[in-house]
């Protein structure tokens, strides 16, 4: 698809008319300057009542994909398998595509980049990462790979909403999840949010635009908030921290990138501490500009529709991602050769795998659970899923990433004290 100037009319085939699809329909009706019109909407349930003329809808995807007048396909469904077929067919048919499906994109990035190049068509997906925050385009256009030191982001509004409610209103995680679903912030399958899958999909996309790294989300270290409970929230409060689920990419001195999604203690002075409820926040750090903070709504119909609208507007100028860090620079590579300072909660002292830690700095135990603060290699989280098992939670400390770690004498004494207590418990 070649769009030469801003006067080119965008004739849209829309897949999905849920919260985001309907919001986009309403926004386009009030944005005549965009010169864009939805010609047809493909939906799954034809008998569902919708706030749009009935003749706009169809269940036949081919009517949109084969219509020569439709030059843009907007894909806003939550089925990644169906979305894959829609996007692939549209791209090979020479149509531009705008998508919000982070799972589809993250798991098929290499294929999708190849199709864009082969068929010379744009594929934009700003809405797939942080809804209203234009983080992809900023990474793509503004930050040079050599200058980009790291990214830390709250990229899932549902988990942030839950954590805010648990911390501020002292309700249970289960109750907070129910509220998130009632507000429409959670995915149709809440496990995608709660288990960190949504966040790691977004991290995989960001890594491509930030560092030229193409990686399967399943190969990235990640977990969500599924194992956190009120004991963790209480422990964080005692330490003066908030808890956030953070997607992080950190550049090491040798140029490699440590990347993962983990729950994290966040200091009150940290910019991410101000990100509440369904909002997202991303801190991008470069060697020249220091830290820059992006903040906005990360869930909801209109915030997500705003990102889709931005992509549609960009298509008028024939904008497309150049994948500069991948195509014009030597892409970075991932590493697990670093150390983390973490707090891990176990059911009791007998369940603590002490050999996983290089050093144990602090611990507190009662009959029900044991919080252990220590240093462990990031590689310990790749060897097995011992740290994801029921009854175990993990929280990264602020500034808790070290390239090198040498245990001090006092930490050796701490280890010895813990071993003695462990022996007594046995």
C-alpha positions in Angstrom: 0.0 0.0 0.0 1.4 3.4 -1.0 -0.1 6.5 0.6 1.5 9.6 -0.8 0.0 12.5 1.2 -2.4 13.3 4.0 -5.3 13.8 1.6 -5.4 10.1 0.7 -8.6 8.5 2.0 -8.3 5.6 4.3 -11.0 3.0 3.7 -11.0 0.7 6.7 -12.0 -2.8 7.3 -12.4 -3.3 11.0 -12.1 -6.7 12.8 -13.7 -6.6 16.2 -16.3 -4.3 17.8 -15.6 -4.7 21.5 -14.6 -1.9 23.8 -11.8 -0.7 21.6 -13.5 -1.2 18.3 -16.6 0.7 19.3 -14.5 3.5 20.8 -12.6 3.8 17.5 -15.9 3.9 15.5 -17.1 6.8 17.7 -13.8 8.7 17.5 -13.6 8.4 13.7 -17.2 9.7 13.4 -16.0 12.9 15.1 -12.6 13.2 13.3 -13.5 14.2 9.7 -10.0 15.7 9.2 -8.5 12.3 9.2 -10.3 11.4 6.0 -10.9 7.9 7.2 -14.1 5.8 7.1 -15.0 2.3 8.3 -16.6 0.5 5.4 -17.2 -2.8 7.1 -16.8 -4.5 10.5 -16.3 -8.2 10.9 -17.7 -9.6 14.1 -18.1 -13.1 15.6 -21.6 -12.8 17.2 -24.1 -11.3 14.7 -27.0 -11.2 17.1 -25.4 -9.1 19.7 -26.8 -5.6 20.0 -24.4 -2.9 18.9 -24.4 0.9 18.8 -23.9 1.2 15.0 -26.1 0.5 11.9 -26.7 -3.2 11.3 -25.6 -3.0 7.7 -22.1 -2.1 8.8 -21.5 -5.6 10.2 -20.7 -9.0 8.7 -19.4 -12.4 9.9 -17.6 -13.0 6.6 -13.9 -12.0 6.9 -13.4 -12.3 3.1 -15.7 -9.4 2.4 -13.1 -7.2 4.1 -9.9 -8.9 3.1 -10.9 -9.2 -0.6 -12.5 -5.8 -1.0 -10.2 -3.7 -3.3 -11.7 -0.4 -1.9 -10.5 -1.3 1.6 -6.9 -0.2 1.9 -6.4 -0.5 5.6 -7.3 -3.5 7.9 -7.6 -2.6 11.6 -7.4 -5.8 13.7 -8.8 -5.5 17.3 -9.8 -9.0 18.3 -8.5 -11.1 21.2 -8.0 -14.3 19.4 -4.3 -14.5 18.3 -4.9 -17.4 15.9 -7.7 -15.7 14.0 -5.7 -12.4 14.1 -2.7 -14.1 12.6 -4.8 -15.2 9.6 -6.3 -11.8 9.2 -3.0 -9.9 9.4 -1.1 -12.3 7.1 -3.8 -12.3 4.5 -4.1 -8.5 4.6 -0.3 -8.0 4.2 0.1 -10.4 1.4 -2.9 -8.8 -0.3 -1.1 -5.4 -0.2 -3.3 -3.8 2.5 -1.8 -1.7 5.3 -2.6 -3.2 8.8 -3.0 -1.6 12.2 -3.2 -4.0 15.1 -3.4 -4.0 18.9 -2.8 -7.8 19.3 0.5 -8.0 21.3 0.5 -11.8 21.5 0.2 -12.1 17.8 3.0 -9.6 17.2 5.4 -10.8 19.9 5.2 -14.4 18.8 5.5 -13.8 15.1 7.7 -10.7 14.9 10.3 -12.1 12.4 7.6 -13.4 10.0 5.7 -10.1 10.2 8.8 -8.0 9.5 9.6 -10.2 6.5 6.1 -9.8 5.0 6.3 -6.0 5.4 9.5 -5.9 3.4 8.3 -8.5 0.9 5.0 -6.8 0.0 6.1 -3.2 0.8 3.2 -2.5 3.1 3.1 -0.8 6.6 2.2 -2.7 9.7 1.7 -0.4 12.8 0.8 -1.5 16.3 1.4 1.3 18.8 -1.7 0.2 20.7 -0.2 -3.2 21.4 2.2 -2.0 24.1 1.0 0.8 26.3 -2.3 2.0 24.9 -2.2 5.8 25.0 1.6 6.1 25.5 3.6 6.4 22.2 6.5 4.3 23.4 7.1 2.2 20.2 7.5 5.2 17.9 9.7 7.0 20.4 12.0 4.0 20.7 12.0 3.6 16.9 12.7 7.2 16.0 14.4 8.9 19.0 16.7 6.6 20.9 19.9 5.4 19.3 20.9 1.9 20.4 24.3 3.0 21.7 22.7 5.7 23.9 19.8 3.7 25.2 20.7 2.4 28.7 17.5 0.8 29.8 13.7 0.6 29.9 11.5 0.1 33.0 7.8 0.0 32.6 4.5 -0.7 34.1 2.9 -2.0 30.9 -0.1 -3.8 32.1 -3.0 -1.7 33.5 -4.9 -4.6 34.9 -2.2 -5.8 37.3 -1.4 -2.2 38.3 -5.1 -1.6 39.1 -5.1 -4.8 41.2 -1.9 -3.8 43.1 -3.2 -0.3 43.7 -6.4 -1.6 45.2 -4.6 -4.1 47.4 -2.1 -1.5 48.7 -4.4 1.4 49.1 -7.7 -0.2 50.1 -6.3 -3.3 51.8 -8.6 -5.6 50.0 -7.6 -9.1 48.8 -6.1 -9.9 45.5 -9.1 -11.9 44.5 -11.5 -9.0 45.2 -9.3 -6.6 43.3 -9.2 -8.9 40.3 -13.0 -9.0 40.3 -13.1 -5.2 40.4 -10.6 -5.0 37.5 -12.8 -7.3 35.4 -16.0 -5.4 36.3 -14.3 -2.1 35.1 -13.3 -3.8 31.8 -9.5 -3.5 32.4 -8.7 -7.2 32.5 -8.3 -9.4 29.5 -11.1 -11.9 28.7 -8.7 -14.5 30.1 -7.4 -12.8 33.3 -4.5 -15.2 33.5 -2.8 -13.3 30.6 -2.6 -10.3 32.8 -2.1 -11.8 36.3 0.6 -14.3 35.2 2.6 -11.7 33.4 2.0 -13.1 29.9 0.6 -9.8 28.6 3.5 -7.9 30.0 6.2 -10.2 28.6 4.6 -10.1 25.2 4.9 -6.3 25.3 8.5 -6.5 26.5 9.4 -8.7 23.5 8.0 -6.1 21.2 9.8 -3.2 22.9 13.1 -5.1 22.8 12.8 -5.3 19.0 12.4 -1.5 18.7 14.8 -0.6 21.5 17.7 -3.0 20.8 17.0 -4.9 17.6 16.4 -8.1 19.6 13.8 -10.6 18.2 13.0 -13.1 21.0 10.1 -15.4 21.7 8.2 -14.1 24.8 8.4 -17.7 26.3 12.2 -17.4 26.3 12.2 -14.3 28.5 12.2 -14.6 32.3 8.8 -13.6 33.5 6.2 -14.0 36.1 3.2 -12.0 37.3 1.4 -11.3 40.5 -0.4 -14.6 40.7 1.6 -15.7 43.8 1.6 -12.4 45.7 -0.6 -12.2 48.8 -1.4 -9.8 51.6 1.8 -10.8 53.4 3.9 -9.4 50.6 1.9 -6.2 50.5 2.4 -5.8 54.3 6.1 -6.5 54.0 6.4 -3.9 51.3 4.6 -1.3 53.4 6.9 -2.0 56.4 9.9 -1.4 54.1 8.4 1.8 52.7 7.9 0.4 49.2 5.1 0.0 46.7 4.8 -3.1 44.6 4.5 -2.9 40.8 4.8 -5.5 38.0 7.7 -4.1 36.0 9.0 -5.1 32.5 12.7 -4.2 32.5 15.5 -4.2 30.0 18.9 -3.1 31.3 22.1 -2.6 29.3 25.2 -4.1 30.7 28.8 -2.8 30.3 29.6 -5.3 27.6 26.5 -4.1 25.6 24.3 -7.2 26.3 20.8 -6.7 27.7 19.3 -8.3 30.8 15.5 -8.4 30.3 12.7 -9.8 32.4 9.2 -9.2 33.9 9.1 -9.4 37.7 7.1 -7.9 40.5 9.3 -5.2 42.0 9.6 -3.1 45.1 9.4 0.5 44.0 10.7 3.4 46.2 8.2 6.2 46.9 10.5 8.6 45.2 10.6 6.5 42.0 8.5 7.9 39.1 6.9 4.5 38.7 5.5 4.8 42.2 3.1 7.5 41.0 1.5 5.2 38.4 -1.8 4.0 39.9 -4.8 2.0 38.8 -5.1 1.3 35.1 -2.4 3.7 34.1 0.9 2.7 32.5 4.3 4.3 33.0 7.6 3.9 31.2 11.0 5.2 32.2 13.5 5.3 29.4 17.1 6.0 30.3 19.8 7.1 27.9 23.4 8.1 28.4 22.8 11.7 27.3 19.2 12.5 28.2 19.2 10.6 31.5 15.7 9.4 32.5 12.5 10.3 30.6 9.1 9.4 32.0 6.1 8.5 29.8 2.7 8.3 31.6 -0.8 7.6 30.4 -3.8 5.2 30.5 -2.8 1.7 29.6 -6.2 0.1 29.4 -9.7 1.1 28.3 -11.5 1.7 25.1 -10.7 5.3 24.3 -7.0 5.3 25.4 -6.3 2.3 23.2 -8.4 3.8 20.4 -6.2 6.9 20.6 -3.1 4.8 19.7 -5.0 3.2 16.8 -6.1 6.6 15.6 -2.4 7.8 15.8 -1.3 4.9 13.6 -4.1 5.6 11.1 -3.0 9.2 10.9 0.6 8.1 10.3 -0.5 6.0 7.4 -1.5 9.1 5.5 2.2 10.0 5.4 3.1 6.4 4.4 4.8 6.0 7.7 6.2 2.6 8.6 8.6 1.1 11.1 12.1 0.9 9.8 13.3 -1.4 12.6 16.5 0.7 12.7 18.2 -1.1 15.5 17.7 -4.4 13.6 18.5 -3.3 10.1 21.1 -0.5 10.4 23.0 -1.5 13.6 24.4 -4.6 15.1 21.5 -5.9 17.2 22.2 -6.4 20.9 21.9 -9.8 22.5 20.3 -11.0 25.8 22.3 -12.1 28.8 21.6 -13.8 32.2 25.2 -12.9 33.4 24.2 -10.6 36.2 22.9 -10.7 39.8 19.6 -9.7 41.4 18.8 -8.5 44.9 15.4 -10.1 45.6 13.0 -10.9 48.4 11.4 -14.3 48.1 8.6 -15.5 50.3 8.4 -19.2 51.0 5.8 -21.2 53.0 8.3 -21.8 55.8 11.9 -22.0 56.5 12.1 -25.7 55.5 11.1 -24.8 52.0 13.9 -22.3 51.4 16.4 -23.6 48.8 19.4 -21.8 50.4 21.8 -23.1 47.7 20.1 -20.9 45.1 21.4 -17.7 46.8 24.9 -16.4 46.5 24.2 -14.5 49.7 21.4 -14.2 52.2 21.2 -10.7 53.5 18.1 -10.8 55.7 15.3 -13.1 56.7 12.1 -13.1 58.8 10.1 -16.2 59.5 7.0 -17.3 61.3 5.0 -20.5 61.3 3.3 -19.7 58.0 5.9 -18.1 55.8 9.5 -16.9 55.5 10.7 -13.8 53.7 14.3 -14.1 52.5 16.3 -11.2 51.1 19.4 -12.2 49.2 21.5 -12.0 46.1 21.1 -14.6 43.3 22.3 -14.9 39.7 19.7 -14.1 37.1 20.6 -17.5 35.6 19.0 -19.1 38.7 15.6 -18.0 37.3 16.2 -19.7 33.9 17.3 -23.1 35.2 13.9 -24.1 36.4 10.6 -22.7 37.6 11.2 -23.3 41.3 10.5 -19.7 42.0 7.1 -19.8 40.4 5.7 -22.6 42.4 2.5 -22.1 44.5 3.4 -20.6 47.9 6.5 -18.8 46.6 6.6 -15.1 45.6 9.5 -13.1 44.3 10.1 -9.3 44.4 13.0 -7.4 42.9 14.5 -4.6 45.1 15.0 -1.1 43.7 18.4 -0.8 41.9 18.6 -4.6 42.5 20.6 -5.5 39.3 24.4 -6.0 39.6 26.8 -7.0 36.9 29.2 -8.3 39.4 28.8 -9.3 43.1 31.4 -10.1 45.7 29.9 -11.3 49.0 31.2 -9.2 52.0 32.2 -10.7 55.4 28.9 -9.7 57.0 26.8 -11.4 54.3 28.8 -14.6 54.9 27.9 -14.3 58.6 24.3 -13.8 57.6 24.4 -17.0 55.5 25.9 -18.9 58.5 23.2 -17.6 60.8 20.5 -18.7 58.4 22.1 -22.1 58.0 22.1 -22.5 61.8 18.4 -21.5 62.0 17.6 -23.9 59.1 19.4 -26.7 60.9 17.4 -26.0 64.1 14.1 -26.1 62.2 15.0 -29.4 60.7 
